[in-house]
Amino acid sequence: MKNKFHWYDGLFYDKMIAPNQDGTFAIMREMMKPNSSVIDIGTGTGRFVFQATNKFRKIVGVDLSSRNINFANSQLEKSNFKNISFLHANATEIKSHFPEKFDYSTISYVIHEMPYEMRLTVLKAMSEISNTIIIGDYFAPQPKNKRGISNRIAEFLAGTDHFNNYRNFTKHNGIYGLVETLGMLIVQEKIGVHGTSHIVRINKKID
Ligand SMILES: C[S@@+](CC[C@H](N)C(=O)[O-])C[C@H]1O[C@@H](n2cnc3c(N)ncnc32)[C@H](O)[C@@H]1O
């Protein structure tokens, strides 16, 4: 796959959707040591990257949506940040783009929209290019309250493929199922501000 397109990518995502993730982004930042190097997979319009620029030595944001990456780069051009960059690429191929290792790789609200096999491939690739992985995503299943129901509606409105992948993510027990299948270990977990998401820090495959 060379590009990904959602009707809401770009300006709409940046202004209307990404700000809802700020609570998760703050928890993710707290889980990582200052002055580290970080790669953010499925960065969207780069909101997490821009917010983290003062804490880390180097941050790279990668996304398969050219509209999101173009938007992130246009924001970057207007700024003075020297330690961040963005790349339009498929997360399945990150190893070929980055021969160096990062201290952390992060992925927020991305794996629930990927097909099952891609989820596994991307997590394996992240484990190969970084020492520690941080994942933020929905609890599976979502709680049956107002927030949980509105998250489900948002996933439905994102399109048929997106919603089918979200349902598959739920069926396979979300982050817990993924981590277990890959033989990885959760070493820290925090619940997101609305109680509908969680953020985990995981260690790589146990040999
Ligand atoms: C819901 S957005 C999350 C953006 C951001 N991480 C956040 O928390 O606001 C999911 C993003 O993952 C990206 N994405 C999905 N599949 C991808 C893939 N295979 N490689 C890279 N990015 C991908 C989409 O283009 C989209 O920008």
The ligand as an ORCA input file, in Angstrom:
! r2SCAN-3c Opt
* xyz 0 1
  C      -6.668      7.700     14.047
  S      -5.189      8.280     13.316
  C      -4.132      8.505     14.752
  C      -3.157      9.632     14.572
  C      -2.350      9.975     15.806
  N      -1.466      8.900     16.175
  C      -3.253     10.334     16.950
  O      -3.252      9.642     17.979
  O      -3.983     11.332     16.833
  C      -4.486      6.838     12.572
  C      -3.341      7.173     11.641
  O      -2.649      5.974     11.324
  C      -2.238      6.071      9.978
  N      -1.954      4.725      9.463
  C      -2.821      3.711      9.301
  N      -2.199      2.645      8.759
  C      -0.898      2.997      8.602
  C       0.241      2.331      8.090
  N       0.171      1.080      7.622
  N       1.420      2.981      8.080
  C       1.509      4.259      8.542
  N       0.456      4.948      9.021
  C      -0.735      4.329      9.057
  C      -3.408      6.765      9.285
  O      -3.039      7.321      8.046
  C      -3.797      7.794     10.335
  O      -3.150      9.023     10.136
*
